[in-house]
Amino acid sequence: MIPTSIPAPPDGWQSFAIGPVTIHAYALCILAGIFVAVWLTTRRWVERGGDAEKVGDIVLWAIPFGIIGGRIYHVISTPGPYFGENGDPWAALEIWNGGLGIWGAVALGAVGAFIGARRHGVSFTAFADAAAPAVLIAQAIGRLGNYLNQELFGAPTTLPWALEVDPAFRPEGYAEFATFHPTFLYEMVWNLAGAALIIWLDRRFDLRGGRAFWLYVMVYVSGRLWIEMVRIDTAVTVGGLRINVWVSIVVLALAVAMFVILGRRTPSPAERVPRHRLAAPADDPSDASADPADEPEPDDPATSQGKS
């Protein structure tokens, strides 16, 4: 026996019924994460002089793209339950049972945000910077869904914070083990700490120009890299490593390079336009005759109509 452990969620916590409608806890966790992310992004966007309504306009594009992208990546990287032996292809559509690949969610979600930003005349780069820590918090909240679904846990362990997993949810070959690494908790803590770090560094060093976003990528990917090595759920492997490990390595290298490059291109603090000057409407006709030299940076949210 271990001295302490995280208990498995009680029966019935995965879903509940309200009349003929079944509510899935995993979906509620995703919605809660989205709500918090939109709130924080809006707050950071307004602090930069942007229009709060623009956040909602962009989110309407980003969220459906992100969910579709996340599901597509999950199915591609974990095809066994859907297209392997005894797999069920229709289950690939059952998102309420869990399974969103963050790489696909961020990639396609960013495409949706880019489209929304262009359609509503604001800078995609500035929006990405505002949303960076909020996305990490949303990912942290979403991990609670993995706990409730008893999925994506790590290798067996007897550490004091080990996670109890019911026999029905233990992978093949692990039936005799009762407790596993709570990788959902590891990622939650990592993401929340990372979000706090980004907010603090952004306030201290003014990480505009896309740097806050690429810092988010670095923080998340560096955590995901070691957490992936702990997990035991089914995944495609390449060269003996899970495909998500390889993706983490490549994306981390890209994020570091982009952060350094953008840091060299970003004007010094003395040359930057103060954030409180971002309040001028982007579609003000009087701006048409303005001297281009007087325009703020392309990443200023309220003044870079159509730029990215």
C-alpha positions in Angstrom: 0.0 0.0 0.0 1.1 3.6 -0.7 0.7 6.2 2.0 -1.4 8.6 -0.2 -2.7 8.7 -3.7 -5.0 10.6 -6.0 -8.3 8.7 -6.0 -9.9 7.7 -9.3 -13.0 9.8 -10.1 -16.2 8.3 -8.7 -18.5 6.4 -11.1 -20.8 8.6 -13.0 -18.5 11.6 -13.1 -17.7 11.1 -16.8 -21.2 12.2 -17.8 -24.7 12.9 -16.5 -28.1 13.2 -18.1 -30.5 16.1 -18.0 -33.7 14.7 -19.5 -32.8 13.2 -22.9 -29.5 15.2 -23.1 -26.2 13.6 -21.9 -23.6 16.1 -20.6 -20.0 14.9 -20.8 -17.6 16.2 -18.1 -14.8 16.3 -20.7 -16.7 18.7 -22.8 -17.5 20.9 -19.7 -13.8 21.1 -18.9 -13.1 22.3 -22.5 -15.8 24.9 -22.3 -14.6 26.1 -18.9 -11.1 26.4 -20.3 -12.4 28.4 -23.3 -14.4 30.7 -21.1 -11.4 31.5 -18.9 -9.1 31.9 -21.9 -11.5 34.4 -23.6 -11.8 36.4 -20.4 -8.1 36.7 -19.9 -7.4 37.4 -23.5 -10.0 40.1 -23.5 -8.5 41.7 -20.4 -5.0 41.7 -21.9 -6.3 42.9 -25.3 -8.1 45.9 -23.7 -5.0 46.7 -21.6 -3.2 47.1 -25.0 -5.8 49.5 -26.2 -7.8 47.0 -28.3 -11.5 46.7 -28.7 -13.0 44.0 -26.4 -15.6 43.0 -29.0 -12.8 42.1 -31.5 -11.8 39.2 -29.2 -15.2 37.6 -29.5 -15.2 38.1 -33.3 -11.8 36.3 -33.6 -12.7 33.6 -31.1 -15.7 32.6 -33.1 -13.2 31.6 -35.8 -10.4 30.2 -33.6 -12.4 27.8 -31.4 -14.1 25.6 -34.1 -10.9 25.5 -36.1 -9.0 24.5 -32.9 -11.4 21.7 -31.9 -11.4 20.2 -35.4 -7.6 20.5 -35.7 -7.1 18.9 -32.3 -9.4 16.0 -33.1 -7.7 15.4 -36.5 -4.3 15.3 -35.0 -5.4 13.0 -32.2 -6.9 10.5 -34.7 -3.8 10.7 -36.9 -1.3 10.2 -34.0 -3.4 7.5 -32.3 -5.1 5.7 -35.1 -5.4 2.3 -33.4 -8.7 2.8 -31.6 -10.3 4.0 -34.8 -8.7 2.2 -37.7 -6.6 -0.6 -36.1 -7.7 -4.1 -35.4 -11.2 -4.0 -33.9 -11.2 -0.3 -34.3 -14.3 1.8 -34.8 -13.9 4.6 -37.4 -17.1 6.3 -36.3 -15.6 6.7 -32.8 -13.2 9.3 -34.4 -16.2 11.7 -34.3 -17.0 11.1 -30.6 -15.0 13.9 -29.2 -16.9 13.8 -26.0 -15.1 10.6 -25.1 -11.8 12.5 -25.0 -9.0 12.9 -27.5 -7.7 16.3 -28.6 -4.2 16.7 -29.9 -2.8 20.0 -28.8 -0.6 20.4 -31.8 -3.5 20.2 -34.2 -5.6 22.4 -31.9 -3.0 25.2 -31.8 -2.1 24.9 -35.4 -5.6 25.0 -36.9 -6.8 27.3 -34.1 -4.2 29.8 -35.1 -5.4 29.5 -38.7 -8.9 30.4 -37.5 -7.6 33.2 -35.4 -5.6 34.5 -38.4 -8.7 34.5 -40.6 -10.8 36.2 -37.9 -8.1 38.9 -37.3 -7.9 39.6 -41.0 -11.6 39.8 -41.4 -12.0 42.2 -38.5 -9.0 44.4 -39.2 -6.6 43.7 -36.3 -3.1 42.4 -36.0 -2.9 38.6 -35.7 0.5 38.9 -34.1 -0.8 41.2 -31.4 -3.8 39.0 -30.8 -1.5 35.9 -30.4 0.6 37.8 -27.9 -2.5 38.7 -25.8 -3.8 35.2 -25.9 -0.6 33.3 -25.2 -0.9 32.8 -21.4 -4.7 32.4 -21.7 -4.2 29.4 -24.0 -1.9 27.7 -21.4 -4.6 28.2 -18.7 -7.2 26.7 -21.0 -5.0 23.7 -21.6 -4.5 23.3 -17.9 -8.3 23.3 -17.2 -8.9 20.9 -20.1 -6.6 18.3 -18.5 -9.2 17.8 -15.8 -11.2 16.1 -18.5 -8.4 13.5 -18.9 -8.6 12.8 -15.2 -12.4 12.4 -15.3 -12.1 10.1 -18.3 -9.2 8.2 -16.7 -7.1 8.5 -19.8 -3.6 9.7 -20.8 -1.9 8.8 -17.5 1.7 7.8 -17.2 3.6 4.7 -16.3 3.0 2.8 -13.0 4.4 4.4 -9.9 4.1 4.2 -6.1 4.9 7.9 -5.5 2.7 9.5 -2.8 0.9 11.5 -5.5 0.2 8.5 -7.7 -3.1 8.3 -9.5 -5.5 5.4 -8.9 -6.9 4.0 -12.1 -9.9 1.7 -12.1 -9.2 -1.8 -13.7 -11.4 -1.1 -16.7 -9.3 1.8 -17.8 -5.8 0.2 -17.4 -4.0 -0.5 -20.7 -3.3 -3.9 -21.9 -0.3 -5.2 -20.0 -0.8 -3.0 -16.9 -3.8 -4.8 -15.3 -1.8 -5.7 -12.2 -0.9 -2.1 -11.5 -3.2 0.1 -9.4 -1.5 3.5 -9.5 0.1 5.5 -12.2 1.9 8.8 -12.8 -0.8 11.6 -12.9 0.4 13.2 -16.1 -2.8 15.3 -16.3 -1.7 16.9 -13.0 1.9 17.4 -14.1 0.7 19.3 -17.2 -1.8 21.3 -15.3 0.8 22.6 -12.8 3.4 23.2 -15.6 0.9 25.1 -17.7 -0.4 27.3 -14.9 3.2 28.1 -13.8 4.1 28.9 -17.4 1.1 31.2 -17.8 2.1 33.1 -14.7 5.7 33.3 -16.0 4.6 34.7 -19.4 2.4 37.3 -17.8 5.2 38.5 -15.5 7.9 38.5 -18.2 5.5 40.4 -20.6 4.8 43.1 -18.0 8.5 43.4 -17.2 10.0 43.3 -20.7 7.0 44.1 -23.0 7.2 41.0 -25.2 5.3 42.3 -28.2 5.9 41.5 -31.8 5.0 37.8 -31.4 7.5 37.1 -28.7 4.9 36.4 -26.0 3.3 33.8 -28.3 6.6 32.0 -29.1 7.5 32.1 -25.4 4.2 30.3 -24.8 5.2 27.7 -27.4 8.6 27.2 -25.7 7.1 26.9 -22.2 4.4 24.4 -23.3 6.6 22.3 -25.5 9.4 22.0 -23.0 7.0 20.6 -20.5 5.2 18.4 -23.0 8.6 16.9 -24.1 9.3 15.2 -20.7 5.6 14.5 -19.9 5.3 12.5 -23.2 8.1 10.3 -22.1 6.2 9.3 -19.0 2.9 8.5 -20.7 2.0 5.0 -21.8 -1.2 5.5 -23.9 -1.2 4.2 -27.4 0.7 6.4 -29.9 2.6 6.1 -33.2 6.3 5.7 -32.6 9.2 6.7 -34.8 12.7 5.5 -34.1 11.6 4.2 -30.7 10.1 7.5 -29.6 6.5 8.6 -29.5 5.6 10.9 -32.4 4.7 13.7 -30.0 8.2 13.6 -28.6 9.6 14.2 -32.1 7.1 17.0 -32.7 8.0 18.6 -29.4 11.7 18.6 -30.3 11.1 20.2 -33.7 8.6 22.8 -32.4 10.8 23.7 -29.5 13.7 24.4 -31.8 11.4 26.5 -34.0 10.1 28.4 -31.1 13.5 29.3 -29.7 14.7 30.4 -33.2 11.5 32.6 -33.7 11.8 34.1 -30.2 15.4 35.1 -30.8 14.8 36.4 -34.4 11.8 38.5 -33.3 13.7 39.8 -30.3 16.3 41.2 -32.7 13.7 42.8 -34.9 11.6 44.3 -32.1 12.3 48.0 -31.5 13.9 49.0 -28.2 11.6 50.3 -25.4 12.6 53.9 -26.2 11.4 53.5 -29.8 8.1 51.7 -29.1 4.7 53.3 -29.3 3.2 53.4 -25.8 0.4 50.9 -25.4 -2.1 53.6 -24.3 -1.9 55.0 -27.9 -3.4 51.9 -29.3 -7.0 53.2 -28.7 -7.3 54.9 -32.1 -9.9 53.0 -34.3 -8.3 51.0 -37.0 -11.0 52.0 -39.6 -11.0 55.7 -38.9 -11.1 57.4 -42.4 -9.0 60.2 -41.1 -6.1 57.8 -40.9 -5.9 57.6 -44.7 -3.9 60.8 -45.0 -1.6 60.2 -42.0 2.1 60.0 -42.4 3.1 56.3 -42.5 6.0 57.2 -40.3 3.6 58.1 -37.5 1.9 54.7 -37.6 2.4 52.4 -34.6 4.0 49.0 -35.0 2.2 46.4 -37.2 1.5 44.3 -34.1 -0.5 47.0 -32.3 -4.0 45.6 -32.1 -6.1 48.6 -32.9 -4.1 50.2 -35.6 -2.9 47.5 -38.0 -5.9 46.8 -40.1 -5.4 43.6 -42.1 -1.7 43.2 -41.1 -0.2 40.1 -39.8 
